Amino acid sequence: MTIIERLLMEACDRKEQIILQDIKQQWTYAEMMTEAYSIASYIKKNFDLEAGSHLALYTNNEPLFVFAALGIQFCGHVLIPIPYSASKTEIENILNASDAKLVISKYARPAHLNSDIPWVTAQDLSQEPMPSFESISVTNQSDPDQRAILLPTSGTTGKSKIVMLSHRNVLTNALAHGQKIGYTDQDSFLVTMPAHFSSTIVTQLISCMLYGTRIILISLPLLPRTAFKLFQNKAVTAFSAVPTQLMHFISDFHQTPNWSAFDSINLIVISGAAVPAKLADHLRTVFPKADIVQTYGLTEASPRVSMMERGDRILSCGSPVSDVSIRIVDEQENEVEGAATGEIWVKGPNVMLGYYRNQALTDETVVDGWLKTGDLGYWNESGCLMLSGRKKNIIISGGINIYPEEIEEFLYGVQEIEEVIVLGVHDVLLGEVPIAFLKVFEECLVDIDALKKHCNLHLSSYKVPRQWRIIDEIPKTKTGKLDRASTKSLLLDEICN
């Protein structure tokens, strides 16, 4: 069964139930599906696309994202969500790397976009007549093991990793997450994370639709004051966030007079990074009736791998969701037992189809059905998964993955730079931020202010290095590769001295 077939079944059973709302309006299942079907009709009438074509969606957290995402599925096409904060360069490279055939967007085409891909706006879509719910049907749907969503994991270079998720990946993971978290049709879920995230699409939007939980979708950035009003009016019973967002919530809460504890919130789902114990204590004060559920996942796993049980007080990554297995292995890839630390491997119907147009990397990452996550962890005495670090070089800043190689490749395009290495360093608010070490060509000077402006034109703001260091030589390993550990030691020596 495909995603849209399963969701249409839910809509038929719950057609008069409200499932989606923003600040001004709300939609029932029937209304949501008719909006989506009208977009599908517009696409079919105006574009001659082969089944399974790749269609990009570029918009903020707003109902159009839901309608268009479902409309793409109605057509039997593949969704490519583009980050709403993406720069023009990033948009171009995502479109090229994913072989997109069409863009649906709330916004007009960016000026000087170097792509001739058709661009459809919300105004264009509004011209399509609205069908009746009874006229909606699903025809010529693809096999459940065919592609449903392509998720770019980085956007600036032409070498972006694009994760391919199937209908089976998405549906099994959305159902498993919703079942373990306990979504019900009595709950209202506030989406605080970007809609293009895999966790937002699968474990929030689709999972809530499957279990009848009302979705509250508000354009980002979501100001704490806006969220507080929803909490105070008891319009929200659950939400998900990364630790950075929660830190902002707690900080604003303590600075805002006349707010009382929000006792209508019964669930807070946390992803993207580990939750500091001090933050958890603050959350329990502000949200006294909420279960705090820390989760673990990655885009390549659709994304949910494991999560705490509701009611658990000890923070961990919990146990695997339904039908998912976890193995922890040593450097020789032998499974370890007890509290020994090793790399986390994952197996189940949630493991991705692979990386788009990159079979070599797929074969390296998924072996005999086991996904090598690159994350390090161990089992605690209660049998719950604990993370201890990352084998990969990913920098996680405010819950967002930053790939240092992407920034490095971009900076290599600056003519004065001979070598560059980007590292993540600790930041109190964001967890980590990128900094860049540069080796410049002899007799060249680099204007750091001009370099920052150049980066801001072509990179999302969170990817722009917060600090810059010009050094004589960047350390390398014996095999000639950039030595990140030794470079980080240089930074630590600088701080200590």
Secondary structure, DSSP 8 states (H G I E B T S, - for coil): --HHHHHHHHHHHSTTSEEEE-SS-EEEHHHHHHHHHHHHHHHHHH----TT-EEEEE--SSHHHHHHHHHHHHTT-EEEEE-TT--HHHHHHHHHHHT--EEEESS---TT-S----EEEHHHHTTS----GGG----S---TTSEEEEEES--SSTT--EEEEEHHHHHHHHHHHHHHHT--TT-EEEE-S-TTSHHIIIIIIIHHHHHT-EEEE--SS--HHHHHHHHHTT--SEEEE-HHHHHHHHHHHHHSTT----TT--EEEE-SS---HHHHHHHHHHSTT-EEEEEEE-GGGSSEEEE--TT--S-S--EE-TT-EEEEE-TTS-B--TT--EEEEEESTTS-SEETT-HHHHHHHEETTEEEEEEEEEE-TTS-EEEEEESS--EEETTEEE-HHHHHHHHTTSTTEEEEEEEEEEETTTEEEEEEEEEE-TT----HHHHHHHHHHHS-GGGS-SEEEE-S---B-TTS-B-HHHHHHHHHHHHH-
